[in-house]
């Protein structure tokens, strides 16, 4: 049996569509649990629409990692499947996850690769086009995708759950790898809605960059982290994770040429540079925190920034 968990915090613009897809998906005997951080928008009214079909628990809003841990503690079943509140699940999303775990008892956690429909605003379509192009060249996924993380409760217990701050999905991945938990990946037709506007995307990329700096600093001496770094050709030249990330993202006008060649879309090329440089700005802020504002860095382990 499987528990599907949706985290909610003032996401009334996407939550209804997400819950509709989760509730309607197979298997129908799954548990659907919503962890809500006492939302102040229209979320309470949306949740009422699904009375009898979902179970709602309320957390303190102390960060994404804390909410994930709280959700797992309140889940009934041993297979846990998270989806973000801006995800649209295909009919067999959770059925595929449950079936894979049942057929592969050696697997402790499961990454979910989704689709990238070219719908929505211009920014959303460009972001979907970027991810479709980027993932087409990947032979494997280095980290569990945050929008859809699935695992056995035993794997969760083995690493003491998620850390409470940002980049909790990447940190969880490395903890699993360090403890020898096997990770696999499956394909679905589910999809994660990109940010609608450029300011929203830039804000998200800055946050990802800051969290990337914190994560790199925390795991810089770890064998599992550096093994992933070795998969990047530039790491063989620089031999320093922080320097490698700076150079890789600052050189976006050069690396973006491959997306221009692949898609023949100049707007995507510009979009790629903007999103990568926004990430670099956040990464710079994060490294500044680590060096000169260590209190902020330490707080990020306890709460989302």
Secondary structure as UniProt FT lines:
FT   STRAND          2..8
FT   TURN            12..14
FT   HELIX           15..24
FT   TURN            28..29
FT   STRAND          31..36
FT   HELIX           43..48
FT   TURN            49..50
FT   TURN            52..53
FT   STRAND          54..58
FT   HELIX           64..74
FT   STRAND          79..83
FT   TURN            85..86
FT   STRAND          87..88
FT   TURN            91..92
FT   HELIX           93..103
FT   TURN            105..106
FT   STRAND          107..113
FT   HELIX           122..135
FT   TURN            136..137
FT   TURN            146..147
FT   STRAND          149..152
FT   HELIX           153..158
FT   TURN            159..160
FT   HELIX           168..178
FT   TURN            179..180
FT   STRAND          182..187
FT   STRAND          191..192
FT   HELIX           198..219
FT   TURN            220..221
FT   HELIX           223..229
FT   TURN            230..231
FT   TURN            233..234
FT   HELIX           235..238
FT   HELIX           241..250
FT   HELIX           252..255
FT   HELIX           257..263
FT   HELIX           266..292
FT   HELIX           294..300
FT   TURN            301..302
//
